[in-house]
Amino acid sequence: MSQSQVWHPFTQHALEPAIPEIVLTEGAYLHKADGTRILDAISSWWVITHGHRHPRIMKAIETTASTLDQIIFAGFTHEPAERLAKALVGLAPPGLDRVFYSDSGSTCVEVALKMALGYFRNIGAPRSRIVVMEHSYHGDTIGTMSVGARGVFNAAYEPLLFEVDTIPFPAAGREQETLDRFEAVSRNQHAAALIVEPLVLGAGGMLMYPAWVLTELKKIAEASGTLLIADEVMTGWGRTGTLFACEQASISPDILCTSKGLTGGAIPLAATLATDVIFQAHYSTDRKKTFFHSSSYTANPIACAAALANVEIWRDEPVAERIAVLSEKQAAGLQRFRDNPFFTDSRKTGTIAALDLRTGSSGYLAEIGPKLRAFFLERGLLVRPLGNVLYLLPPYCITGDELDRLHDAIEEAGERFGSKP
Ligand SMILES: *Cc1c(COP(=O)(O)O)cnc(C)c1O
């Protein structure tokens, strides 16, 4: 039995006795206590964008910590929050003019759901249904699990989850079914909001769909007065090739959630951006119309300063160019697997590449997942498959040689663990 008192997330301790200790992070690497290093091919669960410990972000954290720590954000404000809000409004799709801070992806999604219901209640036309997309993931709190796919992760908590309307995933060639279903469930005008992960469904298996589907979903939402919530917690900050994925569909959602890459991944922070219409529905001399939400660590000044430094990196460094180059390398890397019999469904959106290993079983609990993870870790690579789905979601500083190492290892994993059709 381990000596540690720590209970790790998404970890079956009975099956994972030895948990590596990390003592240093740098660029695309995690350094272990034993002196070896691990190539972080999943950006430490999708949070790191530029690379670990970007100097400019770390400097902003240091500098701000010399004057500010947490301050109550109800009735008080501070410069990092004000400047960041202005910057976010400038960068986000047009019309998202209000910024509500919180501290994690799950929380900013909870905030979005509450804003949507609060909006309809405050305008005197209550709506409470939420429409979700099949295979979605929006977080691990009760509310966000309710709007996410049901499965082994949340089976124990099912009695607490609220009911939603689900539209099918827009699989290639079947996109119209998704649109028709959304049209049908929104027609009676009971739906407060549709919540979607734009372009890429992350935890659901790196499932990808084209931008035009999102454009059409927005049109249907508008026609029925249903709000569109874009959960850009994973897709934001360049992941899909543009700063926000919604840009590729040329849409402005009514509410946009951002977290993971907001501070470049250095420190927790989240923001829910909303239209002025939603803000105005809460703006009243009637206290009952207040937006009743707060996290203790709302708009932590040090986190806001880290996010501002991230915004400055986007402004001053060729980040878009780096992303374009990485995106091309990911495409070229996938070419290697086109005719490989052990893999299927190779796909790419922006900096994210994914492919499915052909095995006897699939799904998150497929025995193959942990075996693959151990296989890569033995080779100094942090790759964490979603069941039989292998994906690379690296920090933007990763080099071509490092990607080659990953592709070599994936090829080897195919031969070792895959089965031919
Ligand atoms: C990770 C993720 C979340 C939850 O974020 P946490 O910070 O882990 O709470 C929500 N939505 C999407 C799309 C995510 O990928």
PDBQT file of the ligand as one rigid body, heavy atoms in Angstrom, charges set to zero:
ROOT
HETATM    1  C1  LIG A 501     -12.303  20.188 -18.949  1.00  0.00    +0.000 C 
HETATM    2  C2  LIG A 501     -13.620  20.650 -19.425  1.00  0.00    +0.000 A 
HETATM    3  C3  LIG A 501     -14.566  21.187 -18.543  1.00  0.00    +0.000 A 
HETATM    4  C4  LIG A 501     -14.360  21.193 -17.046  1.00  0.00    +0.000 C 
HETATM    5  O1  LIG A 501     -13.290  21.976 -16.652  1.00  0.00    +0.000 OA
HETATM    6  P1  LIG A 501     -12.684  21.794 -15.185  1.00  0.00    +0.000 P 
HETATM    7  O2  LIG A 501     -11.733  22.935 -15.057  1.00  0.00    +0.000 OA
HETATM    8  O3  LIG A 501     -11.986  20.466 -15.200  1.00  0.00    +0.000 OA
HETATM    9  O4  LIG A 501     -13.801  21.838 -14.213  1.00  0.00    +0.000 OA
HETATM   10  C5  LIG A 501     -15.740  21.683 -19.073  1.00  0.00    +0.000 A 
HETATM   11  N1  LIG A 501     -15.982  21.648 -20.390  1.00  0.00    +0.000 NA
HETATM   12  C6  LIG A 501     -15.107  21.141 -21.269  1.00  0.00    +0.000 A 
HETATM   13  C7  LIG A 501     -15.442  21.148 -22.726  1.00  0.00    +0.000 C 
HETATM   14  C8  LIG A 501     -13.903  20.599 -20.826  1.00  0.00    +0.000 A 
HETATM   15  O5  LIG A 501     -13.055  20.059 -21.691  1.00  0.00    +0.000 OA
ENDROOT
TORSDOF 0
